[in-house]
């Protein structure tokens, strides 16, 4: 019975031993994998790819920007991958952690061996082993072995080598080494990777995530006053690291920073309050900004101490371990005054509109409030490229088809206001306002209008931009400036074009002017001309059913498609002459209705009529109930500060220093080992035999040269 029990115990011990060996083998294999070079290179490759993504794709932008850029499907895909905040995503931080572990294990495995090798003199060599070296030399000397060893040691030491003499088998061995710092370069470089990664992890959002996990902190995704946001959305003064922003209008103050999160923001309380006294911006001669600076007053929230400071780009304010950087500038809620001109119907009555940037204003138009104005931006200056855009395409040769001419002309008038990058064409064109018109269904279009007239193609025009989505460029309607540098004459023509009575009166006047009554027998021709003028104005206004809902030159083009192709060119020329003539009379009829005198038919007003007609044709894409022209403003600037607490910054600096030292040591410091075996000469009493051998990690031309020099100098004692 006892024998059986002993056998069972032996089996249990054997099984436990096998399991222990298996677990140890598994642990050893895991350590071997984590500390291997292939694993570290794989991690570095993934980090490099992630860094490229983080550089190409703007990080921590508002989520609607990504939706507009990529669409709903890819927005969800990229969001799940964490590409909108790569450097704080869980997988990137996990890779960084594994890189720290891998590099630390590599250092732990190899550093002791390297340090031991640096301290070692490698004195366990033998004479025969030295003969196997590629770089070796032998000679005899009349000097006694002891004296020869002393002389050679001095010569080797004079070359910067550390030497050690030792007795070996009735012989003397000189062991010398130089460039041992090469091994320290490996240790420094790998330690630098660990230190830099640790510094990066210290400056990551891991502390914020830890507070969310441990203390129930959650992002805030609503609207409200910052001071009234609940405590669960705020981070205390003890938060060790953060990176946030704060926007402060002139005359206002802030003691918090906004930290963007994936599904909202966190509010970071600061130990001090920043009050913006004045924002300063300076410009180059081209009109481009060259200096952003903010004059601020800092008040310590603990003791009430205050001091003034100026924060500039690349010149941050550092107080209580927190750095305040000048990041950018925004509008702080400028007050705007505008005049609204109707862009639909035959009405001409304008009305004033007031607004505040970042606010909203109901658009009350003829008692209707179907639209809301969202004031999104204001610029007191705009540096634009005002290069000439070429000749008027409506004056191109008649060899082109009507559709081709109208298409080219339309393209020329729907383009951007600035197309060249030549500095001599840059000019400050004055203030502009940007806003959205949102209807009752929630649909919105964005507009950008310049306050002053701008010279484009040798004519002064008011630019009114529009776009349907934020990722589109603005398309500009060019409203010509009249004799008083206003848009009133164009607005008068726009309203008259949509008035059937005025169109009929203009057509009658044009027929009377084109075919005077003194001429006999052509009354029928005058009536036909009046009908053609009426039809042309109706087509141009978009009130003709055959135009298919089109207006402007597109409506005329669609109408002329009914003409046989061989007759289209001739019909187009006649139709355009009638349209241009009747548009002049429409303008004069509208002025007469408003009690104004008729304008002279000179070149100046003919040019205005041409530009006005072009703008009326292009107005179909503007598609807005009103055109808002800014008449005055009270600018309020705001500074955007980036506020950071980064304890890992100094750690990263230390890592960078070690990395530089390590790379320099590995690339420019060469480790060399030198041995000289000295024994009595067997063939001559009192003489010595010397065997020299030399090795290096890298065989270079410099090493070959150094070996030849040393061999020559050491053999000077040769008999």
Secondary structure by P-SEA (a helix, b strand, c coil): caaaaaaaaaaaaaaaaaaaaaaaaaaaaaaaaaacaaaaaaaaaaaaaaaaaaaaccccccaaaaaaaccaaaaaaaaaaccccccccaaaaaaaaaaaaaaaaaaaacaaaaaaaaacccccccaaaaaaccccccccccccaaaaaaaaaaaaaaacccbbbbbcccbbbbbbbcccaaaaaaaaaaaaaaaaaaaaaaacaaaaaaaaaccbbbbbcccccccccccccccccccccccbbbbbcccccccbbbbbcccbbbbbbbcbbbbbcbbbbbbcccccccbbbbbbbbbcccccccbbbbbcccccccccccccccccccccbbbbbbbbbbccccccbbbbbbbcccccccccccccccbbbbbccccccccccccccccccccccccccaaaaaaaaaaaaaccccccccccccccccbbbbbbbbcccccbbbbbbbccccccccbbbbbbbbbccccccbbbbbbbbcccccaaaaaaaaaaaacaaaaaaaaaaaaaaaccccccccaaaaaaaaaaaaaaaaaaacccccccccccaaaaaaaaccccccaaaaaaaaaaaaaaaaaaaaaaaaaaaaccccccccaaaaaaaaaaaaaaaacccccccbbbbbcccbbbbbbbbbbbbccaaaaaaaaaaaaaaaaaaaccbbbbbbbbbbbcccccccbbbbbbbbbcccccaaaaaaaaaaaaaaacccc
